[in-house]
Amino acid sequence: MKDFNSYANEAQGNGGGRKDGYGVDVTALLKSLAGKYEGADENEMIAAILDEAEKGRKNGTLTDADLENFERTVSPMLNETQRRKLRKIIHHLMKK
């Protein structure tokens, strides 16, 4: 699995989709993430995201700003329950 920054960097180069305020092509980012997790259940996805994010936090490649940007990019496409779960995960990661 790629790290968050890899997905964001790939998405920046794939023109044609909706860009967020940080220049990330949100459409490409979500397609990339969706393809990676196709067929996985929610718990598998959360576990994989947490694992990769925790690796990034430990090696210094995932900052609080990266986490906040990821949340701002993805949140508008989620329902309220999903947004709460994402927020909980982000808070968990920011404490580490």
Contacts in CASP RR format, 6 or more apart in sequence:
PFRMAT RR
TARGET T0000
AUTHOR 0000-0000-0000
METHOD contacts of the structure
MODEL  1
MKDFNSYANEAQGNGGGRKDGYGVDVTALLKSLAGKYEGADENEMIAAIL
DEAEKGRKNGTLTDADLENFERTVSPMLNETQRRKLRKIIHHLMKK
1 36 0 8 1.000
1 48 0 8 1.000
1 51 0 8 1.000
1 52 0 8 1.000
2 10 0 8 1.000
2 36 0 8 1.000
2 52 0 8 1.000
3 52 0 8 1.000
3 55 0 8 1.000
3 56 0 8 1.000
3 61 0 8 1.000
3 62 0 8 1.000
4 52 0 8 1.000
4 53 0 8 1.000
4 56 0 8 1.000
4 62 0 8 1.000
4 66 0 8 1.000
4 67 0 8 1.000
4 70 0 8 1.000
5 61 0 8 1.000
5 62 0 8 1.000
5 66 0 8 1.000
7 29 0 8 1.000
7 32 0 8 1.000
7 33 0 8 1.000
8 22 0 8 1.000
8 24 0 8 1.000
8 29 0 8 1.000
8 66 0 8 1.000
8 69 0 8 1.000
8 70 0 8 1.000
10 28 0 8 1.000
10 29 0 8 1.000
10 32 0 8 1.000
11 24 0 8 1.000
11 25 0 8 1.000
11 26 0 8 1.000
11 27 0 8 1.000
11 28 0 8 1.000
11 29 0 8 1.000
11 32 0 8 1.000
12 23 0 8 1.000
12 24 0 8 1.000
12 25 0 8 1.000
13 25 0 8 1.000
13 28 0 8 1.000
14 25 0 8 1.000
14 28 0 8 1.000
15 25 0 8 1.000
15 28 0 8 1.000
16 25 0 8 1.000
16 27 0 8 1.000
16 28 0 8 1.000
17 25 0 8 1.000
17 26 0 8 1.000
17 27 0 8 1.000
17 28 0 8 1.000
18 25 0 8 1.000
18 26 0 8 1.000
18 27 0 8 1.000
19 25 0 8 1.000
19 26 0 8 1.000
20 26 0 8 1.000
20 69 0 8 1.000
20 72 0 8 1.000
20 73 0 8 1.000
22 69 0 8 1.000
22 72 0 8 1.000
22 73 0 8 1.000
24 69 0 8 1.000
24 73 0 8 1.000
26 73 0 8 1.000
26 74 0 8 1.000
26 77 0 8 1.000
29 73 0 8 1.000
29 74 0 8 1.000
30 74 0 8 1.000
30 77 0 8 1.000
37 44 0 8 1.000
37 45 0 8 1.000
37 48 0 8 1.000
40 48 0 8 1.000
46 85 0 8 1.000
46 89 0 8 1.000
49 89 0 8 1.000
50 89 0 8 1.000
50 92 0 8 1.000
50 93 0 8 1.000
53 62 0 8 1.000
53 67 0 8 1.000
53 89 0 8 1.000
53 93 0 8 1.000
54 93 0 8 1.000
54 96 0 8 1.000
56 62 0 8 1.000
57 93 0 8 1.000
57 96 0 8 1.000
62 93 0 8 1.000
64 94 0 8 1.000
67 90 0 8 1.000
67 93 0 8 1.000
67 94 0 8 1.000
68 90 0 8 1.000
70 90 0 8 1.000
71 86 0 8 1.000
71 87 0 8 1.000
71 90 0 8 1.000
74 86 0 8 1.000
75 83 0 8 1.000
75 86 0 8 1.000
78 86 0 8 1.000
END
